[in-house]
Amino acid sequence: MSRLRDAALRLRVRERIEDGRLPVMAPRRINGSHGSGHICGVCDQPITSDQVDYELADYRDGKRLCFHQDCCMVWEIECARRA
């Protein structure tokens, strides 16, 4: 991941955490599967069949959160920084 993309993802994750669209949590379990078109909770792009869909449940309401690999890593790092 390039530094520019990494910085943009970090900023997007921080904004989404602050406005409540993403939770701050340490997930107990993250499921990985072939993408099936779900929209990534960070970058708003579809997770295609040639990518891995990282999926977990939002502890606040149980809704499914889906992420690309890089997006999930950045979100987890930001959550850890706030813990």
N, CA, C and O atoms as a Maestro MAE file, in Angstrom:
{
 s_m_m2io_version
 :::
 2.0.0
}

f_m_ct {
 s_m_title
 :::
 protein
 m_atom[332] {
  # First column is atom index #
  i_m_mmod_type
  r_m_x_coord
  r_m_y_coord
  r_m_z_coord
  i_m_residue_number
  s_m_chain_name
  s_m_pdb_residue_name
  s_m_pdb_atom_name
  i_m_atomic_number
  :::
  1 25 0.855 -1.173 0.000 1 A "MET " " N  " 7
  2 3 0.000 0.000 0.000 1 A "MET " " CA " 6
  3 2 0.901 1.235 0.000 1 A "MET " " C  " 6
  4 15 1.843 1.319 0.788 1 A "MET " " O  " 8
  5 25 0.618 2.172 -0.864 2 A "SER " " N  " 7
  6 3 1.435 3.382 -0.935 2 A "SER " " CA " 6
  7 2 1.170 4.272 0.275 2 A "SER " " C  " 6
  8 15 0.122 4.172 0.913 2 A "SER " " O  " 8
  9 25 2.116 5.129 0.578 3 A "ARG " " N  " 7
  10 3 1.955 6.039 1.724 3 A "ARG " " CA " 6
  11 2 0.779 6.979 1.523 3 A "ARG " " C  " 6
  12 15 0.054 7.281 2.471 3 A "ARG " " O  " 8
  13 25 0.585 7.448 0.285 4 A "LEU " " N  " 7
  14 3 -0.524 8.355 -0.006 4 A "LEU " " CA " 6
  15 2 -1.855 7.649 0.222 4 A "LEU " " C  " 6
  16 15 -2.763 8.206 0.840 4 A "LEU " " O  " 8
  17 25 -1.967 6.419 -0.281 5 A "ARG " " N  " 7
  18 3 -3.209 5.653 -0.084 5 A "ARG " " CA " 6
  19 2 -3.407 5.351 1.397 5 A "ARG " " C  " 6
  20 15 -4.523 5.453 1.907 5 A "ARG " " O  " 8
  21 25 -2.338 4.983 2.085 6 A "ASP " " N  " 7
  22 3 -2.413 4.691 3.510 6 A "ASP " " CA " 6
  23 2 -2.902 5.923 4.277 6 A "ASP " " C  " 6
  24 15 -3.766 5.801 5.145 6 A "ASP " " O  " 8
  25 25 -2.371 7.083 3.974 7 A "ALA " " N  " 7
  26 3 -2.779 8.313 4.656 7 A "ALA " " CA " 6
  27 2 -4.245 8.622 4.378 7 A "ALA " " C  " 6
  28 15 -4.973 9.036 5.280 7 A "ALA " " O  " 8
  29 25 -4.681 8.425 3.142 8 A "ALA " " N  " 7
  30 3 -6.076 8.686 2.787 8 A "ALA " " CA " 6
  31 2 -7.011 7.721 3.507 8 A "ALA " " C  " 6
  32 15 -8.074 8.123 3.981 8 A "ALA " " O  " 8
  33 25 -6.622 6.455 3.592 9 A "LEU " " N  " 7
  34 3 -7.443 5.470 4.306 9 A "LEU " " CA " 6
  35 2 -7.516 5.792 5.791 9 A "LEU " " C  " 6
  36 15 -8.585 5.699 6.394 9 A "LEU " " O  " 8
  37 25 -6.392 6.168 6.385 10 A "ARG " " N  " 7
  38 3 -6.380 6.522 7.813 10 A "ARG " " CA " 6
  39 2 -7.310 7.702 8.082 10 A "ARG " " C  " 6
  40 15 -8.071 7.694 9.050 10 A "ARG " " O  " 8
  41 25 -7.243 8.705 7.229 11 A "LEU " " N  " 7
  42 3 -8.109 9.867 7.391 11 A "LEU " " CA " 6
  43 2 -9.580 9.473 7.268 11 A "LEU " " C  " 6
  44 15 -10.411 9.906 8.067 11 A "LEU " " O  " 8
  45 25 -9.895 8.661 6.280 12 A "ARG " " N  " 7
  46 3 -11.276 8.220 6.090 12 A "ARG " " CA " 6
  47 2 -11.764 7.410 7.292 12 A "ARG " " C  " 6
  48 15 -12.889 7.597 7.755 12 A "ARG " " O  " 8
  49 25 -10.914 6.510 7.795 13 A "VAL " " N  " 7
  50 3 -11.298 5.709 8.964 13 A "VAL " " CA " 6
  51 2 -11.523 6.617 10.167 13 A "VAL " " C  " 6
  52 15 -12.516 6.459 10.877 13 A "VAL " " O  " 8
  53 25 -10.634 7.548 10.406 14 A "ARG " " N  " 7
  54 3 -10.787 8.467 11.547 14 A "ARG " " CA " 6
  55 2 -12.090 9.244 11.447 14 A "ARG " " C  " 6
  56 15 -12.808 9.389 12.436 14 A "ARG " " O  " 8
  57 25 -12.397 9.745 10.251 15 A "GLU " " N  " 7
  58 3 -13.642 10.494 10.064 15 A "GLU " " CA " 6
  59 2 -14.854 9.612 10.338 15 A "GLU " " C  " 6
  60 15 -15.809 10.051 10.978 15 A "GLU " " O  " 8
  61 25 -14.820 8.383 9.863 16 A "ARG " " N  " 7
  62 3 -15.960 7.477 10.041 16 A "ARG " " CA " 6
  63 2 -16.103 7.009 11.482 16 A "ARG " " C  " 6
  64 15 -17.217 6.753 11.937 16 A "ARG " " O  " 8
  65 25 -15.015 6.896 12.193 17 A "ILE " " N  " 7
  66 3 -15.097 6.582 13.615 17 A "ILE " " CA " 6
  67 2 -15.705 7.779 14.349 17 A "ILE " " C  " 6
  68 15 -16.602 7.613 15.176 17 A "ILE " " O  " 8
  69 25 -15.230 8.951 14.052 18 A "GLU " " N  " 7
  70 3 -15.709 10.157 14.754 18 A "GLU " " CA " 6
  71 2 -17.174 10.446 14.485 18 A "GLU " " C  " 6
  72 15 -17.879 10.915 15.379 18 A "GLU " " O  " 8
  73 25 -17.656 10.176 13.262 19 A "ASP " " N  " 7
  74 3 -19.071 10.453 12.982 19 A "ASP " " CA " 6
  75 2 -19.976 9.253 13.282 19 A "ASP " " C  " 6
  76 15 -21.184 9.318 13.057 19 A "ASP " " O  " 8
  77 25 -19.396 8.159 13.788 20 A "GLY " " N  " 7
  78 3 -20.180 7.019 14.233 20 A "GLY " " CA " 6
  79 2 -20.479 5.972 13.175 20 A "GLY " " C  " 6
  80 15 -21.165 4.991 13.464 20 A "GLY " " O  " 8
  81 25 -19.983 6.151 11.956 21 A "ARG " " N  " 7
  82 3 -20.246 5.142 10.927 21 A "ARG " " CA " 6
  83 2 -19.453 3.865 11.156 21 A "ARG " " C  " 6
  84 15 -19.882 2.787 10.746 21 A "ARG " " O  " 8
  85 25 -18.294 3.976 11.812 22 A "LEU " " N  " 7
  86 3 -17.495 2.804 12.169 22 A "LEU " " CA " 6
  87 2 -17.312 2.763 13.679 22 A "LEU " " C  " 6
  88 15 -17.111 3.801 14.309 22 A "LEU " " O  " 8
  89 25 -17.380 1.576 14.258 23 A "PRO " " N  " 7
  90 3 -17.166 1.448 15.694 23 A "PRO " " CA " 6
  91 2 -15.685 1.421 16.048 23 A "PRO " " C  " 6
  92 15 -14.831 1.177 15.196 23 A "PRO " " O  " 8
  93 25 -15.401 1.674 17.305 24 A "VAL " " N  " 7
  94 3 -14.060 1.433 17.855 24 A "VAL " " CA " 6
  95 2 -14.199 0.142 18.636 24 A "VAL " " C  " 6
  96 15 -14.876 0.093 19.663 24 A "VAL " " O  " 8
  97 25 -13.556 -0.896 18.146 25 A "MET " " N  " 7
  98 3 -13.689 -2.203 18.797 25 A "MET " " CA " 6
  99 2 -12.548 -3.112 18.387 25 A "MET " " C  " 6
  100 15 -11.912 -2.921 17.350 25 A "MET " " O  " 8
  101 25 -12.308 -4.094 19.216 26 A "ALA " " N  " 7
  102 3 -11.381 -5.172 18.883 26 A "ALA " " CA " 6
  103 2 -12.257 -6.390 18.597 26 A "ALA " " C  " 6
  104 15 -12.744 -7.037 19.525 26 A "ALA " " O  " 8
  105 25 -12.455 -6.702 17.328 27 A "PRO " " N  " 7
  106 3 -13.368 -7.794 16.998 27 A "PRO " " CA " 6
  107 2 -12.880 -9.133 17.526 27 A "PRO " " C  " 6
  108 15 -11.689 -9.445 17.484 27 A "PRO " " O  " 8
  109 25 -13.821 -9.909 18.019 28 A "ARG " " N  " 7
  110 3 -13.490 -11.254 18.498 28 A "ARG " " CA " 6
  111 2 -13.208 -12.181 17.332 28 A "ARG " " C  " 6
  112 15 -12.407 -13.112 17.426 28 A "ARG " " O  " 8
  113 25 -13.891 -11.900 16.226 29 A "ARG " " N  " 7
  114 3 -13.769 -12.801 15.084 29 A "ARG " " CA " 6
  115 2 -13.974 -12.005 13.794 29 A "ARG " " C  " 6
  116 15 -14.883 -11.182 13.695 29 A "ARG " " O  " 8
  117 25 -13.123 -12.263 12.822 30 A "ILE " " N  " 7
  118 3 -13.266 -11.685 11.489 30 A "ILE " " CA " 6
  119 2 -13.301 -12.853 10.504 30 A "ILE " " C  " 6
  120 15 -12.381 -13.670 10.462 30 A "ILE " " O  " 8
  121 25 -14.358 -12.919 9.725 31 A "ASN " " N  " 7
  122 3 -14.486 -13.967 8.720 31 A "ASN " " CA " 6
  123 2 -13.955 -13.457 7.391 31 A "ASN " " C  " 6
  124 15 -14.173 -12.303 7.024 31 A "ASN " " O  " 8
  125 25 -13.277 -14.305 6.694 32 A "GLY " " N  " 7
  126 3 -12.785 -13.960 5.367 32 A "GLY " " CA " 6
  127 2 -13.397 -14.877 4.325 32 A "GLY " " C  " 6
  128 15 -13.472 -16.090 4.519 32 A "GLY " " O  " 8
  129 25 -13.830 -14.295 3.224 33 A "SER " " N  " 7
  130 3 -14.399 -15.087 2.134 33 A "SER " " CA " 6
  131 2 -14.168 -14.344 0.823 33 A "SER " " C  " 6
  132 15 -13.740 -13.189 0.812 33 A "SER " " O  " 8
  133 25 -14.460 -15.027 -0.279 34 A "HIS " " N  " 7
  134 3 -14.358 -14.368 -1.577 34 A "HIS " " CA " 6
  135 2 -15.359 -13.225 -1.615 34 A "HIS " " C  " 6
  136 15 -16.490 -13.360 -1.149 34 A "HIS " " O  " 8
  137 25 -14.938 -12.113 -2.168 35 A "GLY " " N  " 7
  138 3 -15.832 -10.975 -2.287 35 A "GLY " " CA " 6
  139 2 -17.038 -11.301 -3.135 35 A "GLY " " C  " 6
  140 15 -16.961 -12.085 -4.081 35 A "GLY " " O  " 8
  141 25 -18.155 -10.687 -2.781 36 A "SER " " N  " 7
  142 3 -19.386 -10.931 -3.547 36 A "SER " " CA " 6
  143 2 -20.116 -9.622 -3.830 36 A "SER " " C  " 6
  144 15 -21.335 -9.591 -4.000 36 A "SER " " O  " 8
  145 25 -19.335 -8.540 -3.876 37 A "GLY " " N  " 7
  146 3 -19.943 -7.265 -4.221 37 A "GLY " " CA " 6
  147 2 -20.342 -6.388 -3.056 37 A "GLY " " C  " 6
  148 15 -20.830 -5.278 -3.268 37 A "GLY " " O  " 8
  149 25 -20.145 -6.860 -1.803 38 A "HIS " " N  " 7
  150 3 -20.442 -6.004 -0.659 38 A "HIS " " CA " 6
  151 2 -19.626 -4.723 -0.770 38 A "HIS " " C  " 6
  152 15 -18.533 -4.723 -1.334 38 A "HIS " " O  " 8
  153 25 -20.154 -3.651 -0.237 39 A "ILE " " N  " 7
  154 3 -19.450 -2.373 -0.262 39 A "ILE " " CA " 6
  155 2 -18.574 -2.265 0.983 39 A "ILE " " C  " 6
  156 15 -19.032 -2.508 2.099 39 A "ILE " " O  " 8
  157 25 -17.323 -1.901 0.781 40 A "CYS " " N  " 7
  158 3 -16.371 -1.754 1.881 40 A "CYS " " CA " 6
  159 2 -16.789 -0.593 2.781 40 A "CYS " " C  " 6
  160 15 -17.143 0.484 2.302 40 A "CYS " " O  " 8
  161 25 -16.745 -0.828 4.082 41 A "GLY " " N  " 7
  162 3 -17.115 0.181 5.068 41 A "GLY " " CA " 6
  163 2 -16.140 1.329 5.193 41 A "GLY " " C  " 6
  164 15 -16.438 2.315 5.867 41 A "GLY " " O  " 8
  165 25 -14.983 1.230 4.562 42 A "VAL " " N  " 7
  166 3 -14.002 2.305 4.605 42 A "VAL " " CA " 6
  167 2 -13.971 3.072 3.288 42 A "VAL " " C  " 6
  168 15 -14.158 4.288 3.271 42 A "VAL " " O  " 8
  169 25 -13.738 2.367 2.188 43 A "CYS " " N  " 7
  170 3 -13.497 3.058 0.914 43 A "CYS " " CA " 6
  171 2 -14.722 3.162 0.012 43 A "CYS " " C  " 6
  172 15 -14.659 3.792 -1.043 43 A "CYS " " O  " 8
  173 25 -15.833 2.552 0.415 44 A "ASP " " N  " 7
  174 3 -17.085 2.595 -0.352 44 A "ASP " " CA " 6
  175 2 -16.995 1.951 -1.732 44 A "ASP " " C  " 6
  176 15 -17.822 2.234 -2.599 44 A "ASP " " O  " 8
  177 25 -16.005 1.089 -1.946 45 A "GLN " " N  " 7
  178 3 -15.867 0.379 -3.218 45 A "GLN " " CA " 6
  179 2 -16.334 -1.064 -3.034 45 A "GLN " " C  " 6
  180 15 -16.198 -1.619 -1.944 45 A "GLN " " O  " 8
  181 25 -16.881 -1.677 -4.081 46 A "PRO " " N  " 7
  182 3 -17.303 -3.074 -3.953 46 A "PRO " " CA " 6
  183 2 -16.113 -4.006 -3.736 46 A "PRO " " C  " 6
  184 15 -15.012 -3.758 -4.227 46 A "PRO " " O  " 8
  185 25 -16.355 -5.063 -3.005 47 A "ILE " " N  " 7
  186 3 -15.337 -6.091 -2.772 47 A "ILE " " CA " 6
  187 2 -15.611 -7.179 -3.798 47 A "ILE " " C  " 6
  188 15 -16.578 -7.930 -3.676 47 A "ILE " " O  " 8
  189 25 -14.770 -7.257 -4.794 48 A "THR " " N  " 7
  190 3 -15.006 -8.128 -5.940 48 A "THR " " CA " 6
  191 2 -14.601 -9.574 -5.657 48 A "THR " " C  " 6
  192 15 -13.943 -9.870 -4.659 48 A "THR " " O  " 8
  193 25 -15.004 -10.450 -6.547 49 A "SER " " N  " 7
  194 3 -14.763 -11.883 -6.353 49 A "SER " " CA " 6
  195 2 -13.279 -12.257 -6.372 49 A "SER " " C  " 6
  196 15 -12.915 -13.336 -5.906 49 A "SER " " O  " 8
  197 25 -12.431 -11.397 -6.895 50 A "ASP " " N  " 7
  198 3 -10.992 -11.689 -6.882 50 A "ASP " " CA " 6
  199 2 -10.306 -11.080 -5.659 50 A "ASP " " C  " 6
  200 15 -9.078 -11.098 -5.562 50 A "ASP " " O  " 8
  201 25 -11.092 -10.543 -4.730 51 A "GLN " " N  " 7
  202 3 -10.576 -9.973 -3.488 51 A "GLN " " CA " 6
  203 2 -11.163 -10.739 -2.306 51 A "GLN " " C  " 6
  204 15 -12.136 -11.479 -2.457 51 A "GLN " " O  " 8
  205 25 -10.570 -10.558 -1.134 52 A "VAL " " N  " 7
  206 3 -11.083 -11.180 0.079 52 A "VAL " " CA " 6
  207 2 -11.963 -10.168 0.804 52 A "VAL " " C  " 6
  208 15 -11.588 -9.009 0.982 52 A "VAL " " O  " 8
  209 25 -13.129 -10.624 1.213 53 A "ASP " " N  " 7
  210 3 -14.081 -9.820 1.976 53 A "ASP " " CA " 6
  211 2 -13.881 -10.151 3.455 53 A "ASP " " C  " 6
  212 15 -14.146 -11.273 3.887 53 A "ASP " " O  " 8
  213 25 -13.416 -9.175 4.220 54 A "TYR " " N  " 7
  214 3 -13.242 -9.349 5.663 54 A "TYR " " CA " 6
  215 2 -14.524 -8.855 6.315 54 A "TYR " " C  " 6
  216 15 -14.878 -7.681 6.200 54 A "TYR " " O  " 8
  217 25 -15.217 -9.761 7.003 55 A "GLU " " N  " 7
  218 3 -16.543 -9.468 7.522 55 A "GLU " " CA " 6
  219 2 -16.595 -9.708 9.032 55 A "GLU " " C  " 6
  220 15 -16.047 -10.686 9.542 55 A "GLU " " O  " 8
  221 25 -17.264 -8.796 9.730 56 A "LEU " " N  " 7
  222 3 -17.446 -8.934 11.173 56 A "LEU " " CA " 6
  223 2 -18.745 -8.259 11.576 56 A "LEU " " C  " 6
  224 15 -19.345 -7.525 10.792 56 A "LEU " " O  " 8
  225 25 -19.171 -8.513 12.799 57 A "ALA " " N  " 7
  226 3 -20.403 -7.916 13.316 57 A "ALA " " CA " 6
  227 2 -20.069 -6.690 14.159 57 A "ALA " " C  " 6
  228 15 -19.189 -6.737 15.019 57 A "ALA " " O  " 8
  229 25 -20.772 -5.607 13.908 58 A "ASP " " N  " 7
  230 3 -20.640 -4.377 14.697 58 A "ASP " " CA " 6
  231 2 -21.238 -4.650 16.080 58 A "ASP " " C  " 6
  232 15 -22.407 -5.021 16.185 58 A "ASP " " O  " 8
  233 25 -20.456 -4.472 17.124 59 A "TYR " " N  " 7
  234 3 -20.925 -4.781 18.477 59 A "TYR " " CA " 6
  235 2 -22.107 -3.905 18.886 59 A "TYR " " C  " 6
  236 15 -22.868 -4.282 19.777 59 A "TYR " " O  " 8
  237 25 -22.276 -2.755 18.259 60 A "ARG " " N  " 7
  238 3 -23.332 -1.828 18.662 60 A "ARG " " CA " 6
  239 2 -24.717 -2.305 18.250 60 A "ARG " " C  " 6
  240 15 -25.687 -2.121 18.985 60 A "ARG " " O  " 8
  241 25 -24.810 -2.914 17.080 61 A "ASP " " N  " 7
  242 3 -26.130 -3.300 16.586 61 A "ASP " " CA " 6
  243 2 -26.141 -4.639 15.859 61 A "ASP " " C  " 6
  244 15 -27.180 -5.064 15.355 61 A "ASP " " O  " 8
  245 25 -25.000 -5.301 15.804 62 A "GLY " " N  " 7
  246 3 -24.924 -6.603 15.150 62 A "GLY " " CA " 6
  247 2 -24.892 -6.558 13.638 62 A "GLY " " C  " 6
  248 15 -24.829 -7.608 12.998 62 A "GLY " " O  " 8
  249 25 -24.933 -5.369 13.045 63 A "LYS " " N  " 7
  250 3 -24.905 -5.272 11.591 63 A "LYS " " CA " 6
  251 2 -23.555 -5.708 11.044 63 A "LYS " " C  " 6
  252 15 -22.520 -5.575 11.697 63 A "LYS " " O  " 8
  253 25 -23.600 -6.228 9.834 64 A "ARG " " N  " 7
  254 3 -22.396 -6.727 9.178 64 A "ARG " " CA " 6
  255 2 -21.548 -5.569 8.676 64 A "ARG " " C  " 6
  256 15 -22.054 -4.639 8.048 64 A "ARG " " O  " 8
  257 25 -20.251 -5.636 8.961 65 A "LEU " " N  " 7
  258 3 -19.267 -4.704 8.422 65 A "LEU " " CA " 6
  259 2 -18.370 -5.493 7.478 65 A "LEU " " C  " 6
  260 15 -17.901 -6.578 7.821 65 A "LEU " " O  " 8
  261 25 -18.136 -4.951 6.296 66 A "CYS " " N  " 7
  262 3 -17.293 -5.612 5.303 66 A "CYS " " CA " 6
  263 2 -16.162 -4.678 4.913 66 A "CYS " " C  " 6
  264 15 -16.356 -3.470 4.769 66 A "CYS " " O  " 8
  265 25 -14.972 -5.256 4.743 67 A "PHE " " N  " 7
  266 3 -13.796 -4.463 4.421 67 A "PHE " " CA " 6
  267 2 -12.899 -5.193 3.422 67 A "PHE " " C  " 6
  268 15 -12.877 -6.423 3.379 67 A "PHE " " O  " 8
  269 25 -12.166 -4.428 2.625 68 A "HIS " " N  " 7
  270 3 -11.023 -4.966 1.888 68 A "HIS " " CA " 6
  271 2 -9.915 -5.221 2.920 68 A "HIS " " C  " 6
  272 15 -9.986 -4.714 4.040 68 A "HIS " " O  " 8
  273 25 -8.912 -5.991 2.555 69 A "GLN " " N  " 7
  274 3 -7.820 -6.310 3.480 69 A "GLN " " CA " 6
  275 2 -7.130 -5.055 4.000 69 A "GLN " " C  " 6
  276 15 -7.008 -4.878 5.212 69 A "GLN " " O  " 8
  277 25 -6.677 -4.181 3.104 70 A "ASP " " N  " 7
  278 3 -5.970 -2.970 3.540 70 A "ASP " " CA " 6
  279 2 -6.865 -2.086 4.396 70 A "ASP " " C  " 6
  280 15 -6.421 -1.524 5.398 70 A "ASP " " O  " 8
  281 25 -8.119 -1.965 4.000 71 A "CYS " " N  " 7
  282 3 -9.053 -1.131 4.749 71 A "CYS " " CA " 6
  283 2 -9.272 -1.691 6.156 71 A "CYS " " C  " 6
  284 15 -9.344 -0.937 7.127 71 A "CYS " " O  " 8
  285 25 -9.377 -3.006 6.258 72 A "CYS " " N  " 7
  286 3 -9.559 -3.645 7.562 72 A "CYS " " CA " 6
  287 2 -8.336 -3.416 8.447 72 A "CYS " " C  " 6
  288 15 -8.473 -3.120 9.634 72 A "CYS " " O  " 8
  289 25 -7.151 -3.552 7.875 73 A "MET " " N  " 7
  290 3 -5.922 -3.341 8.650 73 A "MET " " CA " 6
  291 2 -5.854 -1.913 9.192 73 A "MET " " C  " 6
  292 15 -5.524 -1.707 10.360 73 A "MET " " O  " 8
  293 25 -6.162 -0.943 8.361 74 A "VAL " " N  " 7
  294 3 -6.114 0.453 8.797 74 A "VAL " " CA " 6
  295 2 -7.155 0.693 9.886 74 A "VAL " " C  " 6
  296 15 -6.866 1.365 10.876 74 A "VAL " " O  " 8
  297 25 -8.357 0.158 9.719 75 A "TRP " " N  " 7
  298 3 -9.395 0.314 10.736 75 A "TRP " " CA " 6
  299 2 -8.950 -0.308 12.065 75 A "TRP " " C  " 6
  300 15 -9.128 0.303 13.118 75 A "TRP " " O  " 8
  301 25 -8.377 -1.511 12.026 76 A "GLU " " N  " 7
  302 3 -7.913 -2.160 13.249 76 A "GLU " " CA " 6
  303 2 -6.813 -1.347 13.935 76 A "GLU " " C  " 6
  304 15 -6.801 -1.234 15.161 76 A "GLU " " O  " 8
  305 25 -5.900 -0.788 13.160 77 A "ILE " " N  " 7
  306 3 -4.828 0.039 13.729 77 A "ILE " " CA " 6
  307 2 -5.420 1.276 14.417 77 A "ILE " " C  " 6
  308 15 -5.024 1.625 15.529 77 A "ILE " " O  " 8
  309 25 -6.360 1.926 13.751 78 A "GLU " " N  " 7
  310 3 -6.985 3.113 14.331 78 A "GLU " " CA " 6
  311 2 -7.763 2.774 15.604 78 A "GLU " " C  " 6
  312 15 -7.757 3.550 16.560 78 A "GLU " " O  " 8
  313 25 -8.428 1.624 15.619 79 A "CYS " " N  " 7
  314 3 -9.138 1.195 16.826 79 A "CYS " " CA " 6
  315 2 -8.159 0.962 17.971 79 A "CYS " " C  " 6
  316 15 -8.419 1.367 19.104 79 A "CYS " " O  " 8
  317 25 -7.038 0.314 17.681 80 A "ALA " " N  " 7
  318 3 -6.032 0.028 18.707 80 A "ALA " " CA " 6
  319 2 -5.444 1.320 19.259 80 A "ALA " " C  " 6
  320 15 -5.145 1.403 20.450 80 A "ALA " " O  " 8
  321 25 -5.275 2.325 18.407 81 A "ARG " " N  " 7
  322 3 -4.722 3.604 18.852 81 A "ARG " " CA " 6
  323 2 -5.661 4.308 19.836 81 A "ARG " " C  " 6
  324 15 -5.212 5.088 20.676 81 A "ARG " " O  " 8
  325 25 -6.940 4.037 19.733 82 A "ARG " " N  " 7
  326 3 -7.933 4.703 20.578 82 A "ARG " " CA " 6
  327 2 -8.253 3.914 21.848 82 A "ARG " " C  " 6
  328 15 -8.952 4.408 22.733 82 A "ARG " " O  " 8
  329 25 -7.743 2.699 21.931 83 A "ALA " " N  " 7
  330 3 -8.048 1.853 23.100 83 A "ALA " " CA " 6
  331 2 -7.264 2.273 24.320 83 A "ALA " " C  " 6
  332 15 -7.403 1.667 25.382 83 A "ALA " " O  " 8
  :::
 }
 m_bond[331] {
  # First column is bond index #
  i_m_from
  i_m_to
  i_m_order
  :::
  1 1 2 1
  2 2 3 1
  3 3 4 2
  4 3 5 1
  5 5 6 1
  6 6 7 1
  7 7 8 2
  8 7 9 1
  9 9 10 1
  10 10 11 1
  11 11 12 2
  12 11 13 1
  13 13 14 1
  14 14 15 1
  15 15 16 2
  16 15 17 1
  17 17 18 1
  18 18 19 1
  19 19 20 2
  20 19 21 1
  21 21 22 1
  22 22 23 1
  23 23 24 2
  24 23 25 1
  25 25 26 1
  26 26 27 1
  27 27 28 2
  28 27 29 1
  29 29 30 1
  30 30 31 1
  31 31 32 2
  32 31 33 1
  33 33 34 1
  34 34 35 1
  35 35 36 2
  36 35 37 1
  37 37 38 1
  38 38 39 1
  39 39 40 2
  40 39 41 1
  41 41 42 1
  42 42 43 1
  43 43 44 2
  44 43 45 1
  45 45 46 1
  46 46 47 1
  47 47 48 2
  48 47 49 1
  49 49 50 1
  50 50 51 1
  51 51 52 2
  52 51 53 1
  53 53 54 1
  54 54 55 1
  55 55 56 2
  56 55 57 1
  57 57 58 1
  58 58 59 1
  59 59 60 2
  60 59 61 1
  61 61 62 1
  62 62 63 1
  63 63 64 2
  64 63 65 1
  65 65 66 1
  66 66 67 1
  67 67 68 2
  68 67 69 1
  69 69 70 1
  70 70 71 1
  71 71 72 2
  72 71 73 1
  73 73 74 1
  74 74 75 1
  75 75 76 2
  76 75 77 1
  77 77 78 1
  78 78 79 1
  79 79 80 2
  80 79 81 1
  81 81 82 1
  82 82 83 1
  83 83 84 2
  84 83 85 1
  85 85 86 1
  86 86 87 1
  87 87 88 2
  88 87 89 1
  89 89 90 1
  90 90 91 1
  91 91 92 2
  92 91 93 1
  93 93 94 1
  94 94 95 1
  95 95 96 2
  96 95 97 1
  97 97 98 1
  98 98 99 1
  99 99 100 2
  100 99 101 1
  101 101 102 1
  102 102 103 1
  103 103 104 2
  104 103 105 1
  105 105 106 1
  106 106 107 1
  107 107 108 2
  108 107 109 1
  109 109 110 1
  110 110 111 1
  111 111 112 2
  112 111 113 1
  113 113 114 1
  114 114 115 1
  115 115 116 2
  116 115 117 1
  117 117 118 1
  118 118 119 1
  119 119 120 2
  120 119 121 1
  121 121 122 1
  122 122 123 1
  123 123 124 2
  124 123 125 1
  125 125 126 1
  126 126 127 1
  127 127 128 2
  128 127 129 1
  129 129 130 1
  130 130 131 1
  131 131 132 2
  132 131 133 1
  133 133 134 1
  134 134 135 1
  135 135 136 2
  136 135 137 1
  137 137 138 1
  138 138 139 1
  139 139 140 2
  140 139 141 1
  141 141 142 1
  142 142 143 1
  143 143 144 2
  144 143 145 1
  145 145 146 1
  146 146 147 1
  147 147 148 2
  148 147 149 1
  149 149 150 1
  150 150 151 1
  151 151 152 2
  152 151 153 1
  153 153 154 1
  154 154 155 1
  155 155 156 2
  156 155 157 1
  157 157 158 1
  158 158 159 1
  159 159 160 2
  160 159 161 1
  161 161 162 1
  162 162 163 1
  163 163 164 2
  164 163 165 1
  165 165 166 1
  166 166 167 1
  167 167 168 2
  168 167 169 1
  169 169 170 1
  170 170 171 1
  171 171 172 2
  172 171 173 1
  173 173 174 1
  174 174 175 1
  175 175 176 2
  176 175 177 1
  177 177 178 1
  178 178 179 1
  179 179 180 2
  180 179 181 1
  181 181 182 1
  182 182 183 1
  183 183 184 2
  184 183 185 1
  185 185 186 1
  186 186 187 1
  187 187 188 2
  188 187 189 1
  189 189 190 1
  190 190 191 1
  191 191 192 2
  192 191 193 1
  193 193 194 1
  194 194 195 1
  195 195 196 2
  196 195 197 1
  197 197 198 1
  198 198 199 1
  199 199 200 2
  200 199 201 1
  201 201 202 1
  202 202 203 1
  203 203 204 2
  204 203 205 1
  205 205 206 1
  206 206 207 1
  207 207 208 2
  208 207 209 1
  209 209 210 1
  210 210 211 1
  211 211 212 2
  212 211 213 1
  213 213 214 1
  214 214 215 1
  215 215 216 2
  216 215 217 1
  217 217 218 1
  218 218 219 1
  219 219 220 2
  220 219 221 1
  221 221 222 1
  222 222 223 1
  223 223 224 2
  224 223 225 1
  225 225 226 1
  226 226 227 1
  227 227 228 2
  228 227 229 1
  229 229 230 1
  230 230 231 1
  231 231 232 2
  232 231 233 1
  233 233 234 1
  234 234 235 1
  235 235 236 2
  236 235 237 1
  237 237 238 1
  238 238 239 1
  239 239 240 2
  240 239 241 1
  241 241 242 1
  242 242 243 1
  243 243 244 2
  244 243 245 1
  245 245 246 1
  246 246 247 1
  247 247 248 2
  248 247 249 1
  249 249 250 1
  250 250 251 1
  251 251 252 2
  252 251 253 1
  253 253 254 1
  254 254 255 1
  255 255 256 2
  256 255 257 1
  257 257 258 1
  258 258 259 1
  259 259 260 2
  260 259 261 1
  261 261 262 1
  262 262 263 1
  263 263 264 2
  264 263 265 1
  265 265 266 1
  266 266 267 1
  267 267 268 2
  268 267 269 1
  269 269 270 1
  270 270 271 1
  271 271 272 2
  272 271 273 1
  273 273 274 1
  274 274 275 1
  275 275 276 2
  276 275 277 1
  277 277 278 1
  278 278 279 1
  279 279 280 2
  280 279 281 1
  281 281 282 1
  282 282 283 1
  283 283 284 2
  284 283 285 1
  285 285 286 1
  286 286 287 1
  287 287 288 2
  288 287 289 1
  289 289 290 1
  290 290 291 1
  291 291 292 2
  292 291 293 1
  293 293 294 1
  294 294 295 1
  295 295 296 2
  296 295 297 1
  297 297 298 1
  298 298 299 1
  299 299 300 2
  300 299 301 1
  301 301 302 1
  302 302 303 1
  303 303 304 2
  304 303 305 1
  305 305 306 1
  306 306 307 1
  307 307 308 2
  308 307 309 1
  309 309 310 1
  310 310 311 1
  311 311 312 2
  312 311 313 1
  313 313 314 1
  314 314 315 1
  315 315 316 2
  316 315 317 1
  317 317 318 1
  318 318 319 1
  319 319 320 2
  320 319 321 1
  321 321 322 1
  322 322 323 1
  323 323 324 2
  324 323 325 1
  325 325 326 1
  326 326 327 1
  327 327 328 2
  328 327 329 1
  329 329 330 1
  330 330 331 1
  331 331 332 2
  :::
 }
}
